[in-house]
Amino acid sequence: MTKNSKTTKIRQKKLGVLIKDARLSVKKTPPECAQIMHVPETTYLDYEFGALSPSLPELEVFSFQLNIPLDHFWGNKSISKASTSKQEIDTSRIINIRQRIIGAKIKQARQNLNLSLDDFSQQAGLPESQAEAYEMGKLPIPLPVLESFAEIINTPLRDFFDSQGPIGSWETQQQTQNYLSELPPDLIAFITKPINRPYLELAQRLSEMSAEKLRAIAEGLLEITL
């Protein structure tokens, strides 16, 4: 077994534990979760046992429907409880579209590196036909495999996450809520007061300026105060 294969197997096992933990936290049954991912129940159970791994699009819709942050599946902590998402989405259609988008991104990144499909598949330890099927969006890419692809083509894994549509918007909200929950109470109080909105908008505009413009503003203020 190659080093890459061993890493994939270990990742599969850990991911399976996190998937099961997520399911138990919202009191879902394996058949219900299999339906969410649009896979047979036996396949879903293989995900939990670590015999197989879901693709990123499957994991995204699973995370969305269970209302659990996607980052949970890269963490080391269990979830005590969570409330499931109430929004209805066409998960089958989303998975298929996301599968093709991810494949296209992989192909584009590979070509930008002038890396042939043959070399790419060899580095990934896969048959060339299988790597091509992944790029064409004809096959779902198991998450550990996608992680190895991202490393080969020097692309952050998060670049493959959904950034549009209902799941992308939901994930952004989750990240914002997590960020706010870590702020000091006095800072949260300042941010949530409508009267302080002009200060926040000013801070946002300043953060978008270049260092040269900020330096010019600072020098202008200094001249005024002298």
N, C-alpha and C positions, 0 to 999 in steps of 0.2 A: 504494500500500500504506500503510495506517495505521500509526501508531507501535505500536499494540497488536499488529498483525499481524507487524510486524518483530520485536518482542520475542518473540513466540511462535515464529517461525521460528528465531531464534537459540537460544532455549531448547531447541527440538526437536533441533537439531544437537548441542548440548552433551550433552543427555541421551542421544542415540544413542551418542556416544563412550563415555560412562560405562557404558551397558548392554553394549556390546561388550566393554569392559574387564572388566566383572564376569563375563561368560560365559567369556572367555579365561582368567581367573584360576582357574577351577575346571574348565577343559578340557571344557566342554559344547559340543555342536554346536547350530547354529541350530534344527534340527528338535526337539531335546530342550527347548530354551528355549521354542519355540513351543508345545509340548505343556504346559509348566508354566503358561504364560499363557493357555492355551486359545484360541489364535488361529492362523490359518493361517500356515505358514512364511513366505509372502510378506509378510504383515502384520508378522511379527516382524522380518524383514529390513528392512522400511521403518522400524521403530523404530530399528534400529541405524544406518541411513543418515540418520536425521533427517527422513525424508519424512513420518512420522507419529509420534505419541507415545502411549505406553500410558496407561491410566487409573491412578489411585492404587491401587485394589484389585489390578490386574494387577501393578503394580510391587511391591506388598507381598508377594504370593505368590512372585514371582520372587526378591525379596530373601530371603525366608524359606527357600525351597528351596535357594538357593545359599549360604545362611548368611553373607550379606554385610549389614552394617549399612545400614539404609535411608538414613541420612544420607550414604552414599557418593554418592547420586544428586543431592546438592546441593553436592558438594565439587569439588575441583580436582586430586585426586591419584589415580593409578592404583593398582591392587591387585596385589601380587606373587603372592599365592596365597591361597586360602581353602579350607576344608573344607565340603563340602555338608551340608545338614541331613539327618538320618536319619528324622525324624518324618514319618509319612504323614498328609496332610490332604486333605480334599475341596476342592481349589482352585476348581473350577468353582462349587460352592455358595457358597463364601466370597466369591468375586468378585461373584456376583449379589447376595448379601445386602449386602455392603459398598457396592456401587453404589447400592442403594436408600437405605441409611443416609446416605450422603454427599449424595444428592439431597435427602433430607428435611431435612438440616441446612442446606443452602443455602436452601431454600425458607423455613424457619423464620427464619433470619437476615435474609433479604430482607424478610419480612413484618414483622419486629421494627423494621426501618428505615422501614416504610411505603413501601417501594419497589415500584412496580407491576412486573409481569412485562415489560411493554412497555418501561419505562424501563431495567430491568435488562438486557434483551437488547440494547437500543441501546448502553448503556455497554460491554457486552461485545463489541459488533460482531457479533452473531449474530442469525439469524431468531428471532422469538418462539417459533415452534413447536419449534425446536431447543433453546432454553433450557428450555422446558417439559418436553421429553422428558428432558433432563438431570435436572431436579428430580424427575421421576417415576421416575427410575431405569431408564428404558427404553433409554437409550444410555449407554455408558461415556464418561466425561469425560476427554479427553486431559489429561495432567498440566499442561502450560502453560496450558491453558484454566482448569483448576481454580485454578491460582495467580492468574490474573487475576480469577476470581470471588471468591476470598478477599480480594483487595485492594478490590474494589468493595463488598463487604458488611462490610468492616472486621473480618475474622475471621482470626486467625493460621492459617496453613496446617496447623500441627501439630494443630489442633483436629479436623481431618478424618482424622488418622491412626488406625489401629486401636488401641483401648485395651483390648479384651477378646478372649477366645479365644486360641488357640495363637499366632497371629502377634503379637498385642499383648503377650502374656507374653514371647515370644522377644525382641521389640524392647526391652522393659524390661531383660531380662537383658543384651542387647548394650550398652545404655547404661551399666548398672552396671559391666560389665567394663571398658568404655572409661574410665569415671571412675576405677575402682580402679587401672588401669594407669598413670594420670597422677599418682597420689599418691606421695609420698616413701616409700622402702623402710621407714623406721622407723615411719611411720604405718600402713602396710599390716600390718607385724608386730604393732603394737598392736591393730589392729582384728581380726585373725585369731586372737588368743589368747583362748580361752574364759574365762580368769580376768578379762578386761577387759570382759566382756559387761555386767555391772551398770553400769559407767560409761557405756557406749554407750546403754543403755536410759534412764539418767538424763538424758543429753544429749538424747535424742529427746523425752522428756517435757517437758523445759525448752523445747525448740524449739517445742513445740505450745502453750505458754502465752502469754497476752497480755502486752504490755509492762507493764501495771498489776500483774499478778500477779508478774512477775519483779522489779519494783521493790519490791513488798511483801516478797518473800523476801529480797532483798538488804538491805533496811532491818532486817529481823528478825535476819539474821546479824550485821549491824553492831552491833546492840544487845547481842547475846550476847558478842561479842568485846571490847566496851568495858568 
